């Protein structure tokens, strides 16, 4: 397996590993973006608002599964760096069972509590049935999300970032094709958009699982690995639970903001739904670079190469600074035409609300880029609790300020947008101070 990040040129190896992750997560966003684009164009503003609100809820729920998988990936990368393949395979078995059981429990919970979720989101009455119809179908894909993210993070942990990209590419194209088929030609409405997403998710989840089993015999779990070992289970649980907590807290804060956005009516809901997709696309590559950096750090942490980690941090900062600077300029300049991709030109009030959001967020993308590096670093050196602290700083500030500022008549909804970069800045300050105060000396 040519996935060893403990040797070779740091910049070259890191960028080569990060690039498929960056492209892959952009493709993953096509699942909901395709729904948003087609629904907004063919089903109208109410349907766009329903799918947009559902996206925020699904992001929160799937972040739990993604967080668990990412935490396990840190364990896999550390063992791979140590070249301890026996512990690695036992960890694969234990984490698969642990996360798989949790996924089933989560699936039951979301179906039972769906009416409560819709109430908490403050969804306007006129789209209650529409969002319920969409979510009942989309929730069927939770197990597929688990399968894909578990095997993708396993392969990434041992340095293979290309295979997950290939399966995502196939499923993203399939999702767009099925969206057009179900929504435009079959006229299935929002239910058709959800069905297209779920089918595409299962294609990627099952497909990558089959590929792992036959393509990586060294990582194949055998009978001798299928037993409970307290030490490994404790380490995996610690990394997975705290990473899951960090991811879910982050997205729960976003979910609370969604509820506040919904209170401003369907125009702001629709603007936020479209603008968040653009925003996510813009900074998603740097988020994935942070995840790639985490694997780089974890492998070198397992191999005991501390100086290589420090040099990697310096080079990663340069990349994030340059990338975020370029993306910030592009989004600020082209905010209006970007909104026009998702929203018909006759809905000028929706477009202008989205432009306001994008220009405020884009001006401060370096703040979230640095935050993603800090998340990845602390997870890789077995300090996932620090990532939770940073998330609480960022999201706590964001949610509190959003509710406070938006209630001031002269500020209104702009206060929600402004609270976001302020939260990033506070979390960055805490993370950097902790790094120079304690972690770097160690």
C-alpha positions as CSV (number, residue, x, y, z in Angstrom):
1,X,0.0,0.0,0.0
2,X,1.5,3.3,-1.1
3,X,0.0,5.3,1.6
4,X,2.8,5.9,4.0
5,X,2.9,9.6,4.9
6,X,5.9,9.2,7.3
7,X,8.4,9.3,4.5
8,X,9.1,11.4,1.5
9,X,8.6,15.1,0.6
10,X,6.1,16.6,3.1
11,X,4.4,19.0,0.8
12,X,4.2,16.6,-2.1
13,X,2.9,13.7,-0.1
14,X,0.4,15.9,1.8
15,X,-1.0,17.5,-1.3
16,X,-1.1,14.2,-3.2
17,X,-3.1,12.7,-0.4
18,X,-5.3,15.7,0.2
19,X,-6.3,16.4,-3.4
20,X,-8.7,13.3,-3.7
21,X,-10.2,14.2,-0.3
22,X,-10.8,17.8,-1.4
23,X,-12.4,16.7,-4.7
24,X,-14.3,13.9,-3.1
25,X,-16.1,16.0,-0.5
26,X,-17.1,18.5,-3.1
27,X,-18.7,15.6,-5.0
28,X,-20.4,14.4,-1.8
29,X,-22.1,17.8,-1.6
30,X,-23.7,17.1,-4.9
31,X,-26.1,14.8,-3.1
32,X,-28.0,17.7,-1.6
33,X,-27.0,20.4,-4.0
34,X,-28.5,18.5,-6.9
35,X,-31.7,18.2,-4.9
36,X,-31.6,22.0,-4.1
37,X,-30.8,23.0,-7.7
38,X,-33.5,20.8,-9.4
39,X,-36.1,21.4,-6.6
40,X,-35.6,25.1,-6.7
41,X,-35.9,25.3,-10.5
42,X,-38.8,22.9,-11.0
43,X,-40.8,22.8,-7.7
44,X,-40.6,26.4,-6.5
45,X,-39.6,28.4,-3.4
46,X,-41.6,26.4,-0.8
47,X,-40.0,23.1,-1.9
48,X,-36.5,24.8,-1.9
49,X,-37.1,25.9,1.7
50,X,-38.2,22.4,2.7
51,X,-35.2,20.7,1.2
52,X,-32.8,23.4,2.5
53,X,-34.1,23.0,6.1
54,X,-33.8,19.2,5.7
55,X,-30.2,19.6,4.6
56,X,-29.3,21.3,7.9
57,X,-31.0,18.5,9.9
58,X,-29.4,15.8,7.9
59,X,-26.0,17.4,8.2
60,X,-26.4,17.3,12.0
61,X,-27.4,13.6,12.0
62,X,-24.8,12.4,9.5
63,X,-22.1,14.4,11.4
64,X,-22.6,12.0,14.2
65,X,-21.7,9.0,12.0
66,X,-19.0,10.9,10.2
67,X,-17.5,11.9,13.5
68,X,-17.4,8.4,14.8
69,X,-15.8,7.2,11.6
70,X,-13.2,10.0,11.6
71,X,-12.3,9.2,15.2
72,X,-11.7,5.6,14.2
73,X,-9.6,6.7,11.3
74,X,-7.2,8.5,13.6
75,X,-6.7,5.1,15.4
76,X,-6.2,3.3,12.1
77,X,-3.6,5.9,11.0
78,X,-1.7,5.7,14.3
79,X,-1.5,1.9,14.1
80,X,-0.5,2.1,10.4
81,X,2.3,4.5,11.3
82,X,3.5,2.1,14.0
83,X,3.1,-0.8,11.4
84,X,1.0,-2.7,14.0
85,X,-1.3,-4.5,11.6
86,X,-2.8,-6.9,14.1
87,X,-4.0,-4.1,16.3
88,X,-5.2,-2.3,13.2
89,X,-7.4,-5.2,12.1
90,X,-8.8,-5.7,15.6
91,X,-9.7,-2.0,15.6
92,X,-11.5,-2.3,12.3
93,X,-13.7,-5.1,13.7
94,X,-14.5,-3.3,17.0
95,X,-15.2,0.1,15.4
96,X,-17.4,-1.4,12.7
97,X,-19.6,-3.1,15.3
98,X,-19.6,-0.1,17.6
99,X,-20.6,2.4,14.9
100,X,-23.0,0.0,13.1
101,X,-25.0,-0.6,16.2
102,X,-25.2,3.1,16.9
103,X,-26.4,3.7,13.4
104,X,-29.3,1.4,13.8
105,X,-30.3,3.0,17.1
106,X,-30.0,6.5,15.5
107,X,-32.2,5.3,12.6
108,X,-35.0,4.2,14.9
109,X,-34.8,7.4,16.9
110,X,-35.1,9.8,13.9
111,X,-38.2,8.0,12.6
112,X,-39.9,8.1,16.0
113,X,-39.0,11.7,16.7
114,X,-39.7,13.2,13.3
115,X,-42.7,15.4,14.4
116,X,-40.7,16.8,17.3
117,X,-37.8,17.6,14.9
118,X,-40.0,19.5,12.6
119,X,-41.4,21.5,15.5
120,X,-38.0,22.4,16.8
121,X,-36.9,23.7,13.4
122,X,-39.8,26.1,13.5
123,X,-40.9,25.0,10.0
124,X,-43.7,27.2,8.6
125,X,-47.0,25.4,8.5
126,X,-47.3,25.7,4.7
127,X,-44.4,23.3,4.1
128,X,-44.9,20.9,7.0
129,X,-46.1,18.0,4.9
130,X,-43.5,18.6,2.2
131,X,-40.6,18.5,4.6
132,X,-42.1,15.4,6.4
133,X,-42.4,13.6,3.0
134,X,-38.8,14.4,2.2
135,X,-37.3,13.4,5.5
136,X,-39.2,10.1,5.7
137,X,-37.5,9.0,2.6
138,X,-34.0,10.6,3.2
139,X,-33.7,8.9,6.6
140,X,-33.6,5.5,4.9
141,X,-30.1,6.4,3.7
142,X,-28.5,6.7,7.2
143,X,-27.1,3.2,7.1
144,X,-25.6,3.9,3.6
145,X,-23.9,7.0,5.0
146,X,-22.4,4.8,7.8
147,X,-21.1,2.3,5.3
148,X,-19.5,4.8,3.0
149,X,-17.9,6.9,5.7
150,X,-16.6,4.0,7.7
151,X,-14.8,2.3,4.8
152,X,-13.7,5.7,3.3
153,X,-12.1,6.7,6.6
154,X,-10.5,3.3,7.0
155,X,-8.9,3.6,3.6
156,X,-7.9,7.2,4.2
157,X,-6.3,6.2,7.5
158,X,-3.9,4.0,5.7
159,X,-3.2,6.6,3.1
160,X,-5.6,5.7,0.3
161,X,-7.7,8.7,-0.6
162,X,-8.3,8.0,-4.2
163,X,-10.7,5.0,-3.9
164,X,-13.3,6.9,-1.9
165,X,-13.2,9.7,-4.5
166,X,-13.9,7.2,-7.3
167,X,-17.0,5.8,-5.6
168,X,-18.3,9.3,-4.7
169,X,-17.9,10.3,-8.3
170,X,-20.0,7.4,-9.6
171,X,-22.7,8.0,-7.0
172,X,-22.8,11.8,-7.5
173,X,-23.4,11.4,-11.3
174,X,-26.0,8.7,-10.5
175,X,-27.7,11.1,-8.1
176,X,-28.0,13.9,-10.6
177,X,-29.3,11.5,-13.3
178,X,-31.9,10.1,-10.8
179,X,-32.9,13.6,-9.6
180,X,-33.8,14.6,-13.1
181,X,-35.6,11.4,-13.8
182,X,-37.6,11.3,-10.6
183,X,-38.4,15.0,-10.2
184,X,-38.6,16.3,-13.8
185,X,-39.9,13.3,-15.8
186,X,-41.8,11.2,-13.1
187,X,-43.0,14.3,-11.2
188,X,-42.5,12.7,-7.8
189,X,-41.8,16.0,-6.1
190,X,-39.5,16.3,-3.1
191,X,-39.9,12.5,-2.5
192,X,-38.2,11.9,-5.8
193,X,-35.3,14.1,-4.9
194,X,-34.9,12.2,-1.6
195,X,-35.1,8.8,-3.3
196,X,-32.4,9.8,-5.8
197,X,-30.1,10.7,-2.9
198,X,-30.7,7.5,-1.0
199,X,-30.1,5.2,-4.0
200,X,-26.9,7.0,-4.8
201,X,-25.7,6.8,-1.2
202,X,-26.2,3.0,-1.1
203,X,-24.3,2.6,-4.4
204,X,-21.3,4.3,-2.9
205,X,-21.6,2.7,0.6
206,X,-22.0,-0.9,-0.6
207,X,-19.5,-0.4,-3.5
208,X,-16.7,0.8,-1.4
209,X,-17.3,-2.0,1.2
210,X,-16.9,-4.6,-1.5
211,X,-13.8,-2.9,-2.9
212,X,-12.2,-2.9,0.5
213,X,-12.8,-6.6,1.1
214,X,-11.4,-7.8,-2.2
215,X,-8.8,-5.0,-2.8
216,X,-7.0,-4.9,0.6
217,X,-6.5,-8.4,1.9
218,X,-4.0,-7.0,4.5
219,X,-6.8,-5.1,6.1
220,X,-9.3,-8.0,5.9
221,X,-10.7,-8.9,9.3
222,X,-10.3,-12.6,10.2
223,X,-11.8,-14.7,12.9
224,X,-8.8,-14.2,15.1
225,X,-9.5,-10.5,15.2
226,X,-13.2,-10.8,16.2
227,X,-13.0,-10.4,19.9
228,X,-13.5,-7.7,22.4
229,X,-10.2,-6.2,23.7
230,X,-10.7,-3.5,26.4
231,X,-7.6,-1.5,25.6
232,X,-8.3,-1.1,21.9
233,X,-12.0,-0.6,22.4
234,X,-11.3,2.2,25.0
235,X,-8.9,4.0,22.7
236,X,-11.3,3.8,19.7
237,X,-14.2,4.8,21.8
238,X,-12.4,7.8,23.2
239,X,-11.2,9.0,19.8
240,X,-14.6,8.3,18.1
241,X,-16.9,9.6,20.8
242,X,-15.1,12.9,21.3
243,X,-14.7,13.4,17.5
244,X,-18.4,12.6,17.2
245,X,-19.2,15.0,20.0
246,X,-17.2,17.7,18.2
247,X,-18.9,17.1,14.9
248,X,-22.4,16.9,16.3
249,X,-22.0,19.9,18.6
250,X,-20.8,21.9,15.6
251,X,-23.8,20.9,13.5
252,X,-26.2,21.2,16.4
253,X,-25.2,24.8,16.7
254,X,-25.9,25.2,13.0
255,X,-29.2,23.5,13.5
256,X,-30.1,26.0,16.2
257,X,-29.2,28.8,13.8
258,X,-31.4,27.2,11.1
259,X,-34.4,27.4,13.6
260,X,-33.6,31.1,14.0
261,X,-33.4,31.6,10.2
262,X,-36.7,29.9,9.8
263,X,-38.4,32.4,12.1
264,X,-37.7,35.1,9.4
265,X,-39.9,33.4,6.8
266,X,-39.6,31.4,3.6
267,X,-37.6,34.1,1.7
268,X,-34.7,34.1,4.2
269,X,-35.1,30.3,4.5
270,X,-34.7,29.9,0.7
271,X,-31.8,32.4,0.6
272,X,-30.0,30.6,3.4
273,X,-30.6,27.2,1.8
274,X,-29.0,28.2,-1.4
275,X,-26.2,30.4,0.1
276,X,-25.1,27.6,2.5
277,X,-24.6,25.3,-0.4
278,X,-22.3,27.8,-2.1
279,X,-20.6,28.6,1.2
280,X,-20.0,24.9,1.9
281,X,-18.6,24.3,-1.6
282,X,-16.2,27.3,-1.1
283,X,-14.6,26.1,2.1
284,X,-15.1,22.4,1.8
285,X,-11.7,21.8,0.1
286,X,-9.9,23.4,3.1
287,X,-11.9,21.3,5.5
288,X,-10.8,18.2,3.6
289,X,-7.2,19.4,3.6
290,X,-7.6,19.6,7.4
291,X,-8.7,16.0,7.5
292,X,-5.8,15.0,5.3
293,X,-3.4,16.9,7.5
294,X,-4.9,14.9,10.5
295,X,-4.0,11.6,8.8
296,X,-0.5,12.9,8.1
297,X,-0.1,13.9,11.7
298,X,-1.6,10.7,13.1
299,X,0.7,8.5,11.0
300,X,3.8,10.5,12.0
301,X,2.6,10.6,15.6
302,X,2.4,6.8,15.6
303,X,5.9,6.7,14.0
304,X,7.3,9.1,16.6
305,X,8.4,11.7,14.0
306,X,7.7,15.0,15.9
307,X,9.9,17.3,13.8
308,X,8.1,16.1,10.6
309,X,4.8,17.0,12.3
310,X,6.0,20.5,13.1
311,X,7.3,21.1,9.6
312,X,4.0,19.8,8.2
313,X,2.1,22.3,10.3
314,X,4.1,25.2,8.9
315,X,3.5,24.1,5.3
316,X,-0.1,23.4,5.9
317,X,-0.6,26.9,7.2
318,X,0.9,28.4,4.1
319,X,-1.4,26.4,1.9
320,X,-4.6,27.3,3.9
321,X,-3.7,31.0,3.9
322,X,-3.2,31.1,0.1
323,X,-6.2,28.9,-0.8
324,X,-8.6,30.8,1.5
325,X,-7.4,34.1,0.2
326,X,-8.2,33.2,-3.4
327,X,-11.6,31.6,-2.6
328,X,-12.6,34.7,-0.5
329,X,-12.0,37.0,-3.4
330,X,-13.9,34.8,-5.9
331,X,-17.0,34.4,-3.7
332,X,-17.2,38.1,-2.8
333,X,-16.9,39.1,-6.5
334,X,-19.3,36.5,-7.9
335,X,-21.8,36.1,-5.0
336,X,-24.8,37.3,-7.1
337,X,-24.3,35.1,-10.2
338,X,-23.6,32.1,-7.8
339,X,-27.0,32.7,-6.1
340,X,-28.5,32.9,-9.6
341,X,-27.5,29.3,-10.2
342,X,-29.9,28.1,-7.5
343,X,-32.6,30.8,-7.6
344,X,-34.6,32.1,-10.5
345,X,-33.9,35.7,-11.4
346,X,-37.5,36.8,-10.6
347,X,-36.9,36.0,-6.9
348,X,-34.6,39.1,-6.4
349,X,-35.4,39.3,-2.7
350,X,-34.1,35.7,-2.2
351,X,-31.0,36.4,-4.2
352,X,-30.1,39.7,-2.4
353,X,-30.5,38.1,1.0
354,X,-28.1,35.2,-0.1
355,X,-25.6,37.7,-1.4
356,X,-25.5,39.5,1.9
357,X,-24.7,36.2,3.7
358,X,-22.0,35.1,1.2
359,X,-20.1,38.4,1.3
360,X,-19.9,38.5,5.1
361,X,-18.8,34.8,5.4
362,X,-16.3,34.9,2.4
363,X,-14.3,37.8,3.8
364,X,-13.2,35.6,6.7
365,X,-12.6,32.1,5.2
366,X,-9.1,31.9,6.6
367,X,-10.6,31.8,10.1
368,X,-12.4,28.5,9.4
369,X,-9.5,27.2,7.4
370,X,-7.2,27.5,10.4
371,X,-9.9,26.0,12.6
372,X,-10.0,22.9,10.5
373,X,-6.3,22.5,10.8
374,X,-6.5,22.7,14.6
375,X,-9.4,20.2,14.6
376,X,-7.3,17.7,12.6
377,X,-4.1,18.2,14.6
378,X,-5.7,17.7,18.0
379,X,-7.6,14.6,16.9
380,X,-4.4,13.1,15.5
381,X,-2.3,13.5,18.6
382,X,-5.0,11.9,20.8
383,X,-6.4,15.2,22.1
384,X,-9.9,15.1,20.6
385,X,-11.3,16.8,23.7
386,X,-9.5,20.0,22.6
387,X,-11.4,19.9,19.3
388,X,-14.6,19.8,21.4
389,X,-13.5,22.8,23.3
390,X,-12.7,24.7,20.1
391,X,-16.1,23.8,18.7
392,X,-17.9,25.0,21.8
393,X,-16.0,28.3,21.6
394,X,-16.9,28.7,17.9
395,X,-20.5,27.5,18.0
396,X,-21.4,28.9,21.4
397,X,-20.3,32.4,20.3
398,X,-22.1,32.0,17.0
399,X,-25.4,30.9,18.4
400,X,-25.5,33.3,21.3
401,X,-24.5,36.3,19.1
402,X,-26.9,35.2,16.4
403,X,-29.9,35.3,18.7
404,X,-28.8,38.6,20.4
405,X,-27.9,40.6,17.3
406,X,-30.8,39.4,15.2
407,X,-33.2,40.8,17.8
408,X,-31.9,44.3,17.3
409,X,-34.2,45.9,14.6
410,X,-31.3,47.9,13.0
411,X,-29.3,44.7,12.4
412,X,-31.9,41.9,11.9
413,X,-30.9,38.8,10.0
414,X,-27.4,40.3,9.2
415,X,-26.6,39.6,12.9
416,X,-26.9,35.9,12.2
417,X,-24.4,36.1,9.4
418,X,-22.0,38.3,11.3
419,X,-21.9,36.0,14.3
420,X,-20.3,33.2,12.3
421,X,-16.8,34.6,11.6
422,X,-16.7,36.1,15.1
423,X,-17.1,32.5,16.5
424,X,-14.3,31.3,14.2
425,X,-11.9,34.0,15.4
426,X,-12.5,33.2,19.1
427,X,-11.9,29.4,18.6
428,X,-8.7,30.1,16.5
429,X,-7.3,32.2,19.3
430,X,-7.9,29.5,21.9
431,X,-6.5,26.7,19.7
432,X,-3.4,28.6,18.8
433,X,-2.7,29.7,22.4
434,X,-3.0,26.1,23.6
435,X,-0.7,24.9,20.8
436,X,2.1,27.3,21.6
437,X,1.5,27.2,25.4
438,X,1.5,23.4,25.8
439,X,1.3,21.1,22.8
440,X,4.3,22.4,20.8
441,X,6.6,22.1,23.8
442,X,5.6,18.4,24.1
